[in-house]
Amino acid sequence: MDDVDDGDGAGAVEARGQAAPPGRACARPGRVAVVGIGGLGHLALQYLAKWGCEVTAISSSRDKEELARGLGATNFIATKGTGELRKAAQSFDFVLSTVSADLPWDDVLGILRPQGKLCIVGVPEKPIALAPFSLLTSEKVVAGGIPGAVVETAQMLAFTARHAIKPVVELFPMAEANEALDHTRQGKARFRAVLVA
């Protein structure tokens, strides 16, 4: 990874497995959406955009819209109190959920086109509940993502370097490790805190 510095490499290695599932699941989906613009989501936007997809970022508010568009999103949906998610019904071939929050899963499935796929790489606190007809009537698929194999990891790192995909990180000197940890625990890190020797 000669083309990737320490701060960039931290995010790239973390993303290697999480980015593999969408590539595995959909070779080149047309219209895709990423739910959650955090540690994984901000990387997913970059990978999917570089794969040639039309990418929509989905977040609870518009706070991260400018950032999301800068990372490759061509569209943005804010979900909290807007009704925008339902207005996007049957808009996407593939949806990647990167959040650990509990979502209105039937509404998320509703934005998929027939035979579309929802890939979950975040870990919600509660079991995922879906109405059966959300899946059955349009042959939609729900899949999970696991870290990629060694070959996929190598391909992902090569793709990362070739397209200059970089994580958004905050650098902290090693002497401030405790501050970095507190910063991360408070959910303030954008999007990873990296310690530098």
C-alpha positions in Angstrom: 0.0 0.0 0.0 2.7 2.4 -1.0 0.1 4.9 -2.5 -1.8 5.1 0.8 -0.5 7.0 3.8 -1.1 5.9 7.5 -4.4 7.8 8.0 -5.8 6.8 4.7 -4.8 3.2 5.1 -6.7 2.9 8.4 -10.0 3.5 6.7 -9.1 1.6 3.6 -8.3 -1.6 5.5 -11.5 -1.3 7.5 -13.6 -0.8 4.4 -12.1 -3.7 2.5 -14.5 -6.2 3.7 -17.5 -3.9 3.9 -17.1 -2.8 0.3 -16.7 -6.3 -0.9 -20.4 -7.3 -0.4 -21.9 -4.7 -2.7 -19.4 -5.5 -5.4 -20.2 -9.2 -4.9 -24.0 -8.7 -4.8 -24.3 -6.3 -7.7 -21.6 -6.1 -10.3 -22.7 -2.7 -11.6 -26.0 -1.7 -10.2 -27.5 1.4 -11.8 -29.2 3.4 -9.1 -28.0 2.8 -5.6 -28.5 4.3 -2.2 -26.3 4.4 0.9 -28.1 4.6 4.2 -26.0 6.4 6.8 -23.1 8.8 6.1 -20.7 7.7 8.9 -17.6 5.6 9.2 -18.7 3.1 6.6 -21.2 5.1 4.6 -18.8 7.9 3.6 -16.5 5.3 2.2 -19.3 3.4 0.4 -20.4 6.6 -1.3 -16.9 6.9 -2.8 -16.6 3.3 -3.9 -20.0 3.1 -5.5 -19.5 6.4 -7.3 -16.2 5.2 -8.7 -17.8 1.9 -9.8 -20.0 4.1 -12.0 -23.2 4.0 -10.0 -25.7 6.8 -9.6 -25.5 7.2 -5.8 -28.0 8.7 -3.4 -27.0 9.3 0.2 -29.7 8.8 2.8 -29.4 10.4 6.3 -31.7 11.5 9.0 -31.1 15.2 8.4 -29.4 17.4 5.8 -26.4 18.1 8.0 -24.1 15.9 5.9 -25.5 16.7 2.5 -22.7 18.9 1.3 -20.1 16.3 2.5 -22.1 13.4 0.9 -22.2 15.2 -2.5 -18.5 16.0 -2.2 -17.8 12.2 -1.8 -19.8 11.2 -4.9 -23.5 11.3 -4.1 -25.6 12.8 -6.9 -28.7 12.9 -4.8 -29.6 13.2 -1.1 -32.6 12.1 0.9 -33.3 13.3 4.5 -35.6 11.0 6.3 -36.6 12.7 9.6 -40.0 14.2 9.3 -39.8 14.7 5.6 -41.6 11.9 3.9 -38.8 11.8 1.3 -38.1 8.1 1.8 -41.7 7.2 0.8 -41.5 9.6 -2.2 -38.5 7.6 -3.4 -40.5 4.4 -3.7 -39.1 1.9 -6.3 -36.2 4.1 -7.2 -33.2 1.9 -6.5 -31.6 -1.3 -7.7 -29.4 -1.7 -4.6 -29.5 -0.2 -1.1 -26.6 -0.5 1.3 -27.4 0.1 5.0 -24.4 1.0 7.0 -26.1 2.2 10.2 -26.4 0.6 13.6 -29.8 2.3 14.2 -33.2 0.6 13.9 -34.8 1.7 10.7 -38.3 1.6 9.2 -37.3 -1.5 7.3 -40.5 -1.7 5.2 -40.0 1.9 4.0 -36.3 1.0 3.2 -37.5 -2.0 1.2 -40.1 0.2 -0.5 -37.4 2.3 -2.2 -36.1 -0.8 -4.0 -37.3 -1.6 -7.5 -38.6 -5.1 -8.2 -35.8 -7.7 -7.7 -33.8 -5.1 -5.9 -31.4 -5.9 -3.1 -30.9 -4.5 0.4 -27.4 -5.3 1.8 -26.9 -4.8 5.5 -23.4 -4.1 6.8 -24.3 -2.1 9.9 -25.5 -4.0 13.0 -28.9 -2.7 14.3 -29.6 -3.0 18.0 -32.9 -4.8 17.5 -33.9 -7.7 15.2 -34.9 -6.6 11.7 -38.6 -6.8 11.3 -40.2 -6.9 7.8 -43.7 -7.4 6.5 -43.5 -10.6 4.3 -45.3 -8.8 1.4 -42.5 -6.2 1.3 -40.3 -9.0 0.0 -42.6 -11.4 -1.8 -44.6 -9.3 -4.2 -41.6 -7.8 -5.9 -39.0 -10.5 -5.4 -36.8 -8.3 -3.3 -33.7 -9.7 -1.5 -32.2 -8.9 1.9 -28.5 -9.8 2.2 -25.8 -9.4 4.8 -22.2 -8.4 4.3 -19.1 -10.2 5.7 -15.5 -9.2 5.4 -14.0 -10.0 2.1 -11.5 -12.8 1.3 -7.8 -12.1 0.8 -8.2 -11.8 -3.0 -11.1 -9.4 -2.6 -9.1 -7.4 -0.1 -6.2 -7.1 -2.5 -8.6 -6.0 -5.3 -10.2 -3.5 -3.0 -7.0 -1.9 -1.9 -5.8 -1.7 -5.6 -9.1 -0.1 -6.5 -8.8 2.3 -3.5 -5.3 3.4 -4.6 -6.2 3.7 -8.3 -9.2 5.9 -7.6 -7.6 7.9 -4.7 -10.4 6.9 -2.4 -9.6 8.2 1.1 -11.4 8.1 4.4 -12.3 11.2 6.3 -10.1 11.0 9.4 -9.0 13.1 12.4 -5.4 12.7 13.3 -4.3 12.7 17.0 -0.8 12.4 18.3 -0.2 9.3 20.3 0.1 11.4 23.5 -3.6 12.4 23.0 -4.9 8.8 22.8 -7.3 9.3 25.7 -8.7 12.4 24.2 -9.1 10.7 20.8 -10.9 7.8 22.5 -13.3 10.2 24.4 -13.9 12.1 21.1 -14.9 8.8 19.4 -17.1 7.6 22.3 -19.0 10.9 22.2 -19.7 10.3 18.5 -17.8 13.4 17.5 -15.2 11.8 15.3 -15.5 12.5 11.6 -15.3 9.7 10.7 -12.4 7.9 12.3 -9.9 9.0 14.9 -6.4 7.9 13.9 -3.4 7.9 16.3 -0.1 9.1 14.7 3.2 8.2 16.3 
